[in-house]
Amino acid sequence: MSVTVLETKDLTYIYSKGTNYEMAAINNINLAIEKGELVGIIGHTGSGKSTLIQHFNGILKATSGTVLLDGADIWQDKSKIRNVRFKVGVCFQYPEYQLFEETVYKDIAFGPKNMGLDEKEIDRKVRQVCEFVGLDESYFEKSPFDLSGGEKRRVAIAGIMAMEPEVLVLDEPCAGLDPKGRNVILDLICEYRKKTNSTVLVVSHSMEDISKIATKILVMNDSKLAFYDTVENVFAKSDELIEMGLNIPEITKLFLKLKKSGYDVRTDIYTLEQAEKELLALVERGKKNAQ
């Protein structure tokens, strides 16, 4: 039985309300995210992606509407919003620019320390998450500013993971990384979800990345929720995604071209494995028709 962990009801946020520059950044968003999902959040620049995720832990407060965490309004008691931010951990784009402590250990320990945990528990969490992200003890006393870009990214993400949030939100976690670094982060995200059974939300402009890891895709378009569905069902709407200005995976584009050229193929293909099966099926159908 599925359990909803994060829900929005009629969520709207208006910038510069009451002025000539008034604009709805997100408009009437109704959404229910189930526990354990890995949700890819996509949309063109200015579609409302970043504004939406900043409502999930109360960084922004909606102009109207409600955010529910485990069924409870996160703003029901304003004095407890800090606890919400421990439960919904948000890691912003280029999180390495938010590193500030003298050592890697202190930076990762910052969140757990603010949770009021004792030193023994803080140490356990730091060591556990460092092992998980591939940072051994030799990194503990290093300055985070002396690390490579990929290592800094892992330290920053580890600092959020160390708080063991119920929902982990990552805003463009692969931005600026080379292909090898991107794959390391994507593998890390998948492994984290698998080991912790946490709900993970990943904002990305890369449909290629999202197609590799997501169980569901949330599409924002012009401040509204366009789609929230399985990966297959969203990619079946590739023509609409293209109209929204989104770059679908190259393999999906290929099957759209084949379909438009008269070939009887599916258009919800987004992995090489799916493509291979579909092409083999197409060949088999061709052989039968030729007999």
N, C-alpha and C positions, 0 to 999 in steps of 0.2 A: 504493500500500500504506500503510495507516494505521500510525502509530507511537505507542505509549503513552508519554506523558511523565510522568504522575503517577498513582500507583496506591496504593490502600490495601487491606490484607488483614486482615480480622477486627479492624478498628480499634475500640477501646473506650476511653473515658475516664470515670473515676468521680470525681466530686467528693466530698470529705470521706470518703474511703475509710477503713473501719474504725470509723466513728462512727455514731451514731444518725441522722445526716443524710445518709448515703451515698446517692448518686444517680448513675445513668448519664446523662451529658450526651450522649454518642454511644455507640451500642451495636452492635458487630459490623458495621461498615461495610466493604463490599467494593465497590470502585469502580475503574474504569480510564478515565482521561481522555486522549483522543488529542491529539496535537500539532496546533495550529492551530484548535482548537475555541473557540467563544465560549459558555461554559456559564453559564446563569442558575441561581442557587441560591436556591430559595424555600422557605418554610415559616413556620408560625405562630411567634409569639414563644415562645421557650423550646424550639423544636424541635431545636436543636443546630447550626444553621447557622454561627454565629460560632465555636463550639467546634471544629467540623470544620475550618474554614479555618485556624485557629491551629495545627493539626497539620501543615499542608502545608509550613511552613518551620521547624518546630521551636520555635515560641513556646511551645507546649505539647508535652509528651511523653506519649504514650499510656500508659494503664494496662496495656494489652495490645494486641497487633497491630503492624502495620508500615506505614510510609509509604515508598514507593519513588519516587525521582526519577531518571528515565532508567534505571530498572531496578536502582538501588542503594539500599539502606536508608539513609535520611538520618542515622540514629543509629549506623551501623556504626562510625564514627570520630567521637567526640564533639568532638574538636579541630577538625573541619572543618564544624561546624554553621553557623559564620559564613558560609562560602562558600555553603551551601544558601540562606541568607537573601538573598544577592545574586542567586541564580538564581530564587528564588520571592519576588517582591516583594509585600508585603501593605500595602495602603493602607486604614486603618481608617475607620470612620464618623466624619464631621465631621473630616477630616484637617487642616483649617485650624487646629484647636485645637492641633495638634502643631507648628505653625510656631514657630520660636524664634530664628532668626538675624536680624542687623541689616538685611540686604538680601535681596531676592528672589534675586539671583545666588548669594549665599552659602548660602541655604537649599536651592536646587536642587543646588548643588555638594557639599553635605554627604555624600550617599551615595557618589558617585564618588570623593570625597576619601578616605573610609574604605575604599574598595576598593584604595587604595594607588597610584592612577593619578597620572601626572605632570601638571603644571599645563596643559600644552598639550592633553592628552587630556581633562582635566576641562573646559576651556574649550570644546572641540569639542562635548562631550556637552551642556553647558548651553545653548549657542547652538542646537544642533540641536533639542533638546526644547522650548525656548522658542518657536522658530519653529513647531514642530508644534502646540503648544497655543494659539498666537495671542498670545504675549507678546513684543513687540518690545524692542529694546535700551533703550527709554525706561523700562522697568520694572526694569532690572537693579539700579539703586541706590536704588530705592524700598524703604521698609519694607513687609514683607508685611502688617503690621497696618493699613496705610493703604488697603488695597485693598478692593474690594467683595467680598461673599460668594462670588460666582461666580468672581472672579479669584483669591481665596485658595484656592478648591477646585482651580483649575487649577494653581496653583503647587505645592500639596501633591502632586497626582497627578504633575506633571512631575518632582518630586524622586524619585519611585519609578521613573518611566520612564527617568530619566537613568542609572540603573544597568543599563539594558537587560536586565531579567530575562527568563528563558526563559518563566516563568509569571507573569502579572500578576493579582493578586487584589485586587478592589475591594469593600469592604464598604459597601453602601448609598451609592454615589457621588453619588446625586441627592438625598439626604435634605435637606430644608429649603430646597431651591431652588424658584424660581418656574418655571412651564412653559417659559419661554424658556431659563432656566439649565439645566433638565433636558435639554432638547433639545441644547443645546451640549455637555454632558458625554456624552450618549449618542452623538452624532455623532463626538465625539472618540475614544471607546472603539472604535467600529467602524472608524474611519480608522486608528487605531493598530494594530489587529489586521491590517487589510488591508496596511498598509505594512511591518510587521515580521514577519508570519507567526507572531506569538507566540500562545501559549495564554492566553486571558483568562477569568477567572472573576469573575462579578458577583453579589454577594449583594444581593437586593432584596426588599422586601415588595410591590412593585408588579408585578403580572402584566402590566399594560399596557406598562410599560417593557421587561420581559423579552421579551415577545412581539415587540417591535420589533427586537431586536438579536440574540437568542440563536440558536445553531445546535442546541443541546441544552439540556434543562432537567433540573436535579437537584432533587428534592423531598424535603425532610426532614420527618418527622412523628414526634413523640414519641420523639426521639433515634435514630430508625432511618431508613434510606434507603428511602423509599417508591417513588420512580420515578427512573430516569435514562434518558432516551430523547430522541428528536427532539421538536421543539416540537409538531408535528402529533399525534404519538402521545400526548404528555402531555395536550394539550388535549382529546383524544378521551375522556379520563377526567374530564371536567369535574364530573360528579356527585360523584365521589370527592374531588376537590379541594375542592369546596364543603363536603363533610362534614368535611374536615380544618380548616375555618375559613378557607380562602383565598379571596380576592376575585379571581375570574376576570374577564377583560375584558368590558365591557358588551356588545360585539358577540357574544361567545360565549354570554352569558346569553340574548340574543335568540334565537339559533338553538336553544338548549336548550328555550326556551318554544315555539318553532315545532314542534319535534320532538314535544313532549309534547301539543301541540294537534292532532297527527295529520298534520302536513306531512312529506313525505319529503325531509328535508334532512340534511346532514352536521352533526355537532356539534363537529367539530374546527376550526371557523372562528375566527380570531382577528385578522384584518386586514380593512380595508374592501374591499380588492381581492378577497380571497377571498369576502367576503359578496356583492359585486356579481355575481361569476361564479355563485355558488350560487343566488342569487335569479333570475338570468336563466335558469339551467338549470331551476329549478322552474317558471317561467312557461312555458318551452318544453314541459316534460312535461305541464303542464296543458292546453296547446293541443292536443297530440297526443291526449290522453285524451278531449278534447271532440269530436274529429273522428269 
